[in-house]
Amino acid sequence: MTKTSDRSPSGRVTITDVAREARVSIAAVSRAMNPNGSSSPEMRSRILAVADSLGYKPNRLARGIKSRSSLIGILVTNFENPAYLAILSEFSSAIQRYNCHTLLINVNTAKSIEEAVSLVMEYHVDALIVTSASVPAELVEACEQHRTPVAVFGHDAPDSGALVVTCDDEEMGRMAADHLLDSGYCRPAYVGASSNEQATQDRLRGFSQRLEQRGQRLHGHAEGLRHSYEAGYTATCELLNSTPGMPDSIFYFDDIMACGGLDAIRHDFSLRVPDDVGVVGIDDIQFASSRSFDLTTIRQPFSDMVERTVAGLFERVQRPAVSADRVLLPCHIVQRSTTRRIT
């Protein structure tokens, strides 16, 4: 039987607990619970028996919803990045203009991904916005089962079947490489997040390939594993301590990691920015333009991205036959004092 410690923090038996005990997917449990679901009599009988033994009670509110719930789920994994505070605020405002509300789903572990699937299915959200760097396969399966439209924001997911609204990650890597080389740097390095993330791989690929095209090579590479100030600080220390021949410039996966890196460069290594080391980030968060950092960055048009995501998602809610689209919006370099002026 499922241990109490394995259940949700509230102690309530969830659809995830039933799936684990029955050794089936969450989508299979949902099909068994739905009288019109495509589940064999044997499978339905076994799952219902497990649910009964655990005392599982489906969400009556969700079961009573026949059409729309007026809830849009937003899956978030990156609360350490301040860029997402502004993004979530814009999403909330845009969604409210459609007379709907947001259900915020925080995911940072495998366990919370299971709970996220449970929330999406129990509350019957009208649509789901995924802001994480990867799209959990089980979540996509659950949404497909319920014909729930999915949008991926800020990251590419070409094979997910979802609406994708983002900037071109490889192009941002190329832009960073061009800017650093045009500014006179010749030993560029890269600090990414996790190599398991597609966006980290794509930005590194665009960056390193453009360096090679222009007769240079990647002079160092470190991973911060998370999108945070601390991760950028630690990864920069590792990079500068371990790379033979100090890099003279660093391209960071995002601005918050670059802010941590800048403090490490200036205070731990007593190097001058931009003379000794140039720094480029991505996002143009509020901290980037502060006097403390004054960071050169690649600005993503987040407001436009939010509007395109919400409009495209509600079009699919109202017209389910509309095919998924992949929208790539342009971004541009914002020159500040962490790189040399191009002459």
Secondary structure, 3 states (H helix, E strand, C coil): CCCHHHCCCCCCCCHHHHHHHHCCCHHHHHHHHCCCCCCCHHHHHHHHHHHHHHCCCCCHHHHHCCCCCCEEEEEECCCCCCHHHHHHHHHHHHHHCCCCEEEEEECCCHHHHHHHHHHHHHHCCCEEEECCCCCCHHHHHHHHHCCCCEEEECCCCCCCCCEEEECCHHHHHHHHHHHHHHCCCCCEEEEECCCCCHHHHHHHHHHHHHHHHCCCCCCCEEECCCCCHHHHHHHHHHHHHHCCCCCCEEEECCHHHHHHHHHHHHHHCCCCCCCCCEEEEEECCHHHHCCCCCCEEEECCHHHHHHHHHHHHHHHHHCCCCCCCEEECCCEEECCCCCCCCC
